[in-house]
Amino acid sequence: MALLGPLTLFLYTLSATSLVHQSASENITGFSLGLIHHDSPQSAFYNASATEHDRIREAIVLSISRHLLMGSTLPLEVSTPLSLQNYGYLMKVGIGTPFKEFTLALDTGGVMLWTQCVPCTSCFTQNDPIFDPSKSSTYQKVSCNDPICRQPPPCADGCPYEVNYAGGSHSHGTLSSETITFLGSSSGGSASYGGIKFGCGFDNAMNGNIRTGVAGFGAGPLSLVNQLSGSLGNKFSYCLSPKGTGTLSMGDPADISGSDVKATPIFQLQLHGEFFFLNLMDISVGAKRIGIPPGSFDPVNYQTGLFLDTSTVLTFLSSSVYNQLIDNLKAVVTFTPSARDPLNQLDLCYQGSLNDAKLGTPNITLHFTDNADWVVSPENLYLEVAPGVVCVAMKQASSISSIGTLMQRNMKVEYNLESKRMFFAPADCSAA
């Protein structure tokens, strides 16, 4: 999730639907493609020597690190409060004609797609070959005279862009136009779209363990969902399974239907437009509402905002609400005795298995605006951090609040930027 440097002020006044010049597949009404968690055995970043508990503990540490960086004080016109230390899910796209396949990190709040390009003045090592624009027949630099480029002189050889992340990661280069192919669609084929603006990075740095480019699906005009809005509608959805896989959909396949679908407004701030904030009104433990103070998650205030984060496993809640929720859980959890997190990071832990936790803990319900109730089952609440030790996967927030991927498993989530609403419904995301 990043704010651009030289382009920022003008981009947020631009009509996103004007960015895509053509669709290479006019008859496609949408597509779905597979997602792979970076810790999944199918991932190129999978560490076969690590145990499952090692991976869980690493995910906890990276979640905390990412969250702490969100509270950093940064110049908003050039930086984002989010880091690239850990991206949860990866997707494959083809770039260019003929296309070359690249693995990119999914960022549901990212402002654009960017990847490393040759010739590199400074590039990090990545598994995929670095994109070579000279070998694509459809590559074009965005001109300094293009309406999207308001870079003041000097601007000589293409429109420059900068994406800077907390923690020092960045991508700097030339804003370019290219054909992007989404691989592994639900029909078994691929869907290609021309004229997609993307960042061709010649100066890049990556501090985290996921060393790749980014596919941005946030709210800015250069995000993929906005650039494709003229062809596929201004919407996308995702579904994350407990098995380390998932599905990302755009166009018609993104729609959620059925009697159990809930809807709640999404809010965007002028200075933090990459976030889709939600208004969480209250929380229930079992049948009991805990009665959080009104305005605890004010969606028009960055410091009190709450959003769904696809890059952290943990959920972070404001201190007063977190303490209320933990106290209410302690009062009803029926399996004992208590235990200590080996990392000394998670506060509520028990001796037992995940099955014990499932049997001894009631559901938690998140009550969003418009009676949109998100039910969190016990299996989406606990992590087994060590053999025989399970912990509630939540922490007190140091800045804005977020719902992590553990709580989002087996829930299909649709963002409709046209109606400014988020739709969600329970689903078997392994079969999605």
C-alpha positions as CSV (number, residue, x, y, z in Angstrom):
1,M,0.0,0.0,0.0
2,A,1.9,3.0,-1.2
3,L,1.4,6.6,-2.1
4,L,3.3,7.8,-5.1
5,G,5.8,10.6,-5.1
6,P,5.9,12.9,-8.1
7,L,2.6,11.7,-9.4
8,T,0.5,11.7,-6.2
9,L,-1.4,15.0,-6.3
10,F,-2.6,14.7,-9.9
11,L,-3.4,11.0,-9.9
12,Y,-6.1,11.3,-7.3
13,T,-8.0,13.7,-9.5
14,L,-7.8,11.5,-12.7
15,S,-10.6,9.4,-14.0
16,A,-9.4,5.8,-13.7
17,T,-11.5,4.5,-16.5
18,S,-9.5,6.5,-19.1
19,L,-6.3,4.6,-18.4
20,V,-6.9,1.3,-20.3
21,H,-6.7,1.9,-24.0
22,Q,-7.9,-1.5,-25.1
23,S,-8.9,-5.0,-24.0
24,A,-7.2,-7.8,-25.7
25,S,-10.1,-10.1,-24.9
26,E,-13.3,-8.2,-25.5
27,N,-15.6,-11.2,-24.8
28,I,-14.2,-11.8,-21.3
29,T,-16.6,-10.7,-18.6
30,G,-14.2,-11.5,-15.8
31,F,-11.7,-14.0,-14.4
32,S,-10.6,-15.8,-11.3
33,L,-7.0,-16.8,-10.6
34,G,-5.3,-18.7,-7.9
35,L,-3.4,-17.2,-4.9
36,I,-0.6,-19.0,-3.0
37,H,0.5,-18.1,0.5
38,H,4.2,-17.4,0.6
39,D,4.6,-20.1,3.3
40,S,2.7,-22.7,1.2
41,P,4.7,-25.7,-0.2
42,Q,3.7,-24.5,-3.7
43,S,5.4,-21.2,-3.1
44,A,8.9,-20.4,-4.4
45,F,9.6,-18.9,-1.0
46,Y,8.7,-22.0,1.0
47,N,11.3,-23.1,3.5
48,A,11.2,-26.8,3.6
49,S,13.6,-27.0,6.6
50,A,11.3,-25.0,8.8
51,T,8.6,-26.7,11.0
52,E,5.0,-25.5,10.9
53,H,5.6,-23.9,14.3
54,D,8.6,-22.1,13.0
55,R,6.5,-20.7,10.1
56,I,3.7,-19.6,12.5
57,R,6.2,-17.9,14.8
58,E,7.8,-16.1,11.9
59,A,4.4,-15.0,10.7
60,I,3.7,-13.6,14.1
61,V,7.0,-11.6,14.2
62,L,6.5,-10.3,10.7
63,S,2.9,-9.3,11.5
64,I,4.0,-7.3,14.5
65,S,6.9,-5.7,12.6
66,R,4.6,-4.6,9.8
67,H,2.1,-3.2,12.2
68,L,4.7,-1.2,14.1
69,L,5.9,0.3,10.9
70,M,2.3,1.4,10.1
71,G,2.6,3.8,13.1
72,S,5.7,5.4,11.7
73,T,5.7,9.2,11.1
74,L,6.4,9.5,7.4
75,P,6.0,12.3,4.8
76,L,2.7,11.2,3.3
77,E,3.3,12.7,-0.1
78,V,6.1,10.2,-0.9
79,S,5.7,7.3,1.5
80,T,3.3,4.7,2.8
81,P,3.0,3.6,6.5
82,L,3.1,-0.1,5.3
83,S,6.2,-2.1,4.8
84,L,7.1,-4.9,2.3
85,Q,8.6,-7.1,5.0
86,N,5.9,-9.7,4.5
87,Y,3.2,-10.2,1.9
88,G,0.8,-13.1,2.7
89,Y,-0.4,-14.1,-0.8
90,L,1.2,-14.2,-4.2
91,M,-0.3,-14.3,-7.7
92,K,1.1,-14.9,-11.2
93,V,0.8,-12.5,-14.1
94,G,2.2,-12.3,-17.6
95,I,3.8,-9.0,-18.6
96,G,4.5,-8.0,-22.2
97,T,4.1,-9.5,-25.7
98,P,5.0,-12.3,-25.8
99,F,4.4,-12.3,-22.1
100,K,6.9,-13.4,-19.4
101,E,5.5,-14.9,-16.2
102,F,6.1,-13.1,-12.9
103,T,5.1,-13.8,-9.3
104,L,3.8,-10.7,-7.7
105,A,2.7,-9.9,-4.1
106,L,-1.0,-9.3,-3.8
107,D,-1.6,-5.9,-2.1
108,T,-5.4,-5.2,-1.7
109,G,-4.5,-1.6,-0.9
110,G,-1.6,-1.1,-3.3
111,V,-1.7,1.9,-5.7
112,M,-0.2,0.2,-8.7
113,L,1.5,-2.8,-10.3
114,W,5.3,-2.5,-10.4
115,T,8.1,-4.9,-11.2
116,Q,11.9,-4.7,-11.7
117,C,13.1,-3.8,-15.2
118,V,16.4,-3.9,-17.0
119,P,18.7,-2.1,-17.3
120,C,18.9,-2.0,-13.5
121,T,20.9,0.6,-11.7
122,S,20.0,-1.1,-8.4
123,C,17.9,-4.2,-8.2
124,F,17.4,-6.9,-5.6
125,T,17.7,-10.6,-6.4
126,Q,14.4,-12.2,-7.4
127,N,13.5,-15.8,-8.5
128,D,11.9,-14.7,-11.8
129,P,14.0,-13.1,-14.6
130,I,13.9,-9.3,-14.5
131,F,11.5,-7.9,-17.1
132,D,13.3,-6.7,-20.2
133,P,11.1,-4.0,-22.0
134,S,13.1,-4.3,-25.2
135,K,11.8,-7.8,-25.7
136,S,8.1,-6.8,-25.7
137,S,6.4,-5.5,-28.8
138,T,3.7,-3.7,-26.7
139,Y,5.9,-1.9,-24.2
140,Q,5.7,1.9,-24.1
141,K,7.0,4.6,-21.8
142,V,4.4,7.0,-20.5
143,S,5.4,10.4,-22.1
144,C,6.2,13.4,-20.0
145,N,3.4,15.1,-22.0
146,D,0.8,12.5,-21.0
147,P,-2.0,14.0,-18.9
148,I,-1.3,11.5,-16.2
149,C,2.3,12.8,-15.8
150,R,2.5,16.1,-14.0
151,Q,6.2,15.8,-13.1
152,P,7.8,19.2,-13.3
153,P,11.0,19.6,-15.3
154,P,13.3,17.9,-15.7
155,C,11.3,15.1,-17.3
156,A,13.0,14.0,-20.4
157,D,12.9,10.2,-21.1
158,G,9.5,9.0,-19.8
159,C,7.4,9.9,-16.8
160,P,9.2,9.0,-13.5
161,Y,7.5,7.4,-10.6
162,E,8.5,6.6,-7.0
163,V,6.9,4.2,-4.6
164,N,8.5,4.3,-1.1
165,Y,7.6,2.0,1.8
166,A,8.2,2.2,5.5
167,G,11.4,0.3,6.4
168,G,13.4,1.4,3.4
169,S,11.9,-0.7,0.6
170,H,11.2,1.2,-2.6
171,S,10.7,1.1,-6.4
172,H,11.8,4.0,-8.6
173,G,11.6,4.0,-12.3
174,T,9.5,5.0,-15.4
175,L,5.8,4.8,-15.5
176,S,5.0,2.6,-18.5
177,S,2.2,1.0,-20.5
178,E,2.0,-2.7,-21.2
179,T,-0.2,-5.7,-21.9
180,I,-0.9,-7.6,-18.7
181,T,-2.1,-11.2,-18.8
182,F,-3.8,-12.8,-15.8
183,L,-2.8,-16.4,-15.7
184,G,-4.7,-19.4,-14.5
185,S,-8.2,-18.1,-14.9
186,S,-11.2,-20.1,-13.7
187,S,-11.8,-21.3,-17.3
188,G,-8.3,-22.7,-17.4
189,G,-7.0,-20.1,-19.8
190,S,-5.8,-16.5,-19.4
191,A,-7.2,-13.0,-19.8
192,S,-5.1,-10.2,-21.3
193,Y,-5.6,-6.4,-21.2
194,G,-3.6,-3.8,-23.0
195,G,-2.6,-0.3,-22.1
196,I,-2.2,-1.0,-18.4
197,K,0.0,1.6,-16.7
198,F,2.6,0.0,-14.4
199,G,5.9,0.9,-12.7
200,C,9.0,-0.3,-14.6
201,G,11.5,-0.1,-11.7
202,F,15.2,0.5,-12.4
203,D,16.1,1.4,-8.8
204,N,14.6,-1.0,-6.3
205,A,15.2,-2.2,-2.8
206,M,13.4,-4.9,-0.8
207,N,14.1,-5.5,2.9
208,G,11.7,-8.4,3.5
209,N,11.6,-12.1,2.8
210,I,9.3,-11.7,-0.1
211,R,11.5,-10.5,-2.9
212,T,9.2,-9.7,-5.9
213,G,7.1,-6.9,-7.4
214,V,3.6,-5.9,-6.3
215,A,0.2,-6.1,-7.8
216,G,-1.9,-3.2,-6.4
217,F,-5.6,-3.6,-6.0
218,G,-6.3,-0.5,-3.9
219,A,-8.3,2.6,-4.5
220,G,-5.9,4.8,-6.5
221,P,-6.4,5.4,-10.2
222,L,-3.4,3.3,-11.1
223,S,-4.5,0.3,-9.2
224,L,-5.5,-2.7,-11.3
225,V,-9.1,-2.7,-10.2
226,N,-9.5,1.0,-11.2
227,Q,-7.6,0.6,-14.5
228,L,-9.8,-2.3,-15.5
229,S,-13.1,-0.8,-14.3
230,G,-14.2,0.1,-17.8
231,S,-13.9,-3.5,-18.9
232,L,-14.7,-5.5,-15.7
233,G,-16.5,-3.1,-13.4
234,N,-15.0,-1.3,-10.4
235,K,-14.9,-4.4,-8.2
236,F,-12.8,-7.4,-7.1
237,S,-13.1,-10.2,-4.5
238,Y,-10.9,-12.7,-2.8
239,C,-11.3,-15.9,-0.8
240,L,-8.5,-17.2,1.4
241,S,-8.5,-20.9,2.4
242,P,-6.9,-22.5,5.5
243,K,-4.7,-24.6,3.1
244,G,-2.4,-21.7,2.0
245,T,-4.3,-21.1,-1.2
246,G,-7.0,-18.7,-2.3
247,T,-8.8,-17.1,-5.2
248,L,-8.8,-13.5,-6.6
249,S,-11.7,-12.6,-8.9
250,M,-12.5,-9.6,-11.1
251,G,-15.6,-8.7,-13.1
252,D,-18.6,-11.0,-12.9
253,P,-16.9,-13.8,-10.9
254,A,-16.2,-11.2,-8.2
255,D,-19.9,-10.9,-7.4
256,I,-21.2,-12.6,-4.2
257,S,-24.8,-13.8,-4.1
258,G,-27.0,-15.7,-1.7
259,S,-29.2,-15.2,1.4
260,D,-26.2,-15.0,3.8
261,V,-24.4,-12.1,2.0
262,K,-23.8,-9.1,4.2
263,A,-22.9,-5.6,3.1
264,T,-21.3,-2.6,4.9
265,P,-19.9,0.7,3.7
266,I,-16.3,1.3,2.9
267,F,-14.6,4.6,3.7
268,Q,-11.5,6.2,2.1
269,L,-9.6,9.1,3.4
270,Q,-8.0,11.8,1.3
271,L,-4.5,11.3,2.7
272,H,-4.7,7.5,3.1
273,G,-6.8,6.7,0.1
274,E,-5.2,3.2,-0.3
275,F,-7.1,1.9,2.7
276,F,-10.7,0.6,2.7
277,F,-11.8,1.5,6.2
278,L,-14.8,-0.2,7.9
279,N,-17.0,0.9,10.7
280,L,-17.0,-1.8,13.4
281,M,-19.8,-1.0,15.9
282,D,-19.5,-3.8,18.5
283,I,-18.2,-7.3,19.1
284,S,-19.9,-10.3,20.6
285,V,-18.4,-13.2,22.5
286,G,-20.9,-16.0,22.1
287,A,-24.3,-14.3,22.5
288,K,-23.0,-11.4,24.6
289,R,-22.2,-8.1,23.2
290,I,-19.2,-6.6,25.0
291,G,-20.3,-3.0,24.4
292,I,-17.3,-1.2,22.9
293,P,-17.4,2.6,23.3
294,P,-19.1,4.4,20.4
295,G,-16.6,5.7,17.8
296,S,-13.9,3.2,18.8
297,F,-13.3,2.5,15.1
298,D,-14.1,5.8,13.5
299,P,-13.7,5.1,9.7
300,V,-13.0,8.7,8.8
301,N,-10.1,9.0,11.3
302,Y,-6.8,7.4,10.3
303,Q,-5.7,6.7,13.9
304,T,-8.9,5.0,14.8
305,G,-9.6,3.3,11.5
306,L,-9.9,-0.5,10.9
307,F,-9.3,-2.4,7.7
308,L,-8.9,-6.0,6.4
309,D,-5.2,-6.8,5.9
310,T,-4.3,-9.6,3.6
311,S,-0.6,-9.4,4.6
312,T,-0.6,-10.2,8.3
313,V,-1.9,-13.2,10.1
314,L,-2.7,-11.4,13.4
315,T,-5.6,-9.1,14.2
316,F,-4.7,-5.8,15.9
317,L,-7.4,-3.9,17.9
318,S,-7.3,-0.6,19.7
319,S,-6.1,-1.0,23.3
320,S,-9.5,-0.4,25.1
321,V,-11.4,-2.7,22.8
322,Y,-8.7,-5.3,22.8
323,N,-8.6,-5.4,26.6
324,Q,-12.4,-5.7,26.7
325,L,-12.4,-8.6,24.3
326,I,-9.6,-10.5,26.0
327,D,-11.4,-10.1,29.4
328,N,-14.6,-11.4,27.9
329,L,-12.8,-14.4,26.3
330,K,-11.1,-15.3,29.6
331,A,-14.5,-15.4,31.3
332,V,-16.0,-18.0,28.9
333,V,-13.1,-20.2,27.6
334,T,-13.6,-23.6,29.2
335,F,-10.3,-25.4,28.6
336,T,-7.4,-24.8,31.0
337,P,-4.7,-24.3,32.3
338,S,-3.2,-21.2,30.8
339,A,0.1,-21.2,29.1
340,R,2.8,-18.7,27.9
341,D,3.6,-17.8,24.4
342,P,7.2,-18.8,23.7
343,L,7.7,-15.5,21.8
344,N,6.2,-13.4,24.7
345,Q,4.0,-11.6,22.1
346,L,0.5,-13.1,22.4
347,D,-1.4,-12.5,25.7
348,L,-4.0,-15.2,25.9
349,C,-2.6,-18.7,25.5
350,Y,-3.7,-22.2,26.7
351,Q,-2.3,-25.7,27.0
352,G,-4.1,-27.9,24.5
353,S,-4.7,-28.5,20.8
354,L,-6.5,-26.5,18.2
355,N,-9.4,-29.0,18.6
356,D,-9.5,-28.3,22.3
357,A,-9.7,-24.6,21.5
358,K,-12.5,-25.2,19.0
359,L,-14.6,-27.1,21.5
360,G,-13.9,-24.7,24.4
361,T,-14.4,-21.3,22.8
362,P,-17.6,-19.7,21.5
363,N,-17.8,-17.8,18.2
364,I,-16.9,-14.1,18.1
365,T,-19.1,-11.8,16.0
366,L,-17.9,-8.5,14.5
367,H,-20.9,-6.2,14.1
368,F,-20.3,-3.8,11.2
369,T,-22.6,-0.9,10.1
370,D,-25.9,-2.0,8.5
371,N,-26.3,-5.1,10.5
372,A,-23.4,-6.8,8.7
373,D,-22.3,-9.5,11.2
374,W,-19.0,-11.3,10.5
375,V,-18.8,-14.5,12.5
376,V,-15.3,-15.7,13.5
377,S,-15.3,-19.4,14.5
378,P,-12.7,-20.6,17.0
379,E,-10.5,-22.3,14.4
380,N,-10.0,-18.8,12.9
381,L,-9.1,-17.4,16.3
382,Y,-6.2,-19.5,17.5
383,L,-2.7,-20.3,16.3
384,E,-0.7,-23.3,17.6
385,V,2.6,-21.5,18.4
386,A,4.3,-24.5,19.9
387,P,3.5,-28.2,20.5
388,G,0.5,-28.2,22.8
389,V,0.3,-24.4,23.1
390,V,-2.5,-22.4,21.4
391,C,-2.8,-18.6,21.5
392,V,-5.5,-16.1,20.5
393,A,-4.0,-14.5,17.3
394,M,-4.7,-10.9,18.4
395,K,-2.6,-8.0,19.8
396,Q,-3.2,-4.5,21.0
397,A,-2.8,-2.0,18.2
398,S,-0.1,0.6,18.3
399,S,-1.7,2.6,15.5
400,I,-4.7,1.8,13.3
401,S,-6.5,-1.5,13.7
402,S,-6.7,-4.4,11.2
403,I,-8.3,-7.8,10.8
404,G,-5.7,-10.4,9.8
405,T,-5.8,-13.2,7.4
406,L,-6.6,-15.9,10.1
407,M,-9.9,-14.3,10.8
408,Q,-10.6,-13.9,7.1
409,R,-10.2,-17.6,6.2
410,N,-13.2,-19.2,4.4
411,M,-14.9,-15.8,4.0
412,K,-15.4,-14.4,0.4
413,V,-14.9,-10.7,0.4
414,E,-15.9,-8.3,-2.4
415,Y,-15.0,-4.7,-2.6
416,N,-17.3,-2.7,-4.9
417,L,-15.7,0.7,-5.4
418,E,-18.7,1.8,-7.4
419,S,-21.2,1.3,-4.6
420,K,-18.5,2.0,-2.0
421,R,-19.5,-1.2,-0.1
422,M,-17.9,-4.3,1.0
423,F,-19.8,-7.6,0.6
424,F,-18.9,-10.8,2.4
425,A,-20.3,-14.3,3.0
426,P,-19.0,-17.6,4.4
427,A,-17.5,-19.9,1.7
428,D,-15.4,-22.9,1.2
429,C,-12.4,-21.1,-0.1
430,S,-10.5,-24.3,-0.8
431,A,-13.1,-25.0,-3.5
432,A,-13.5,-21.4,-4.7
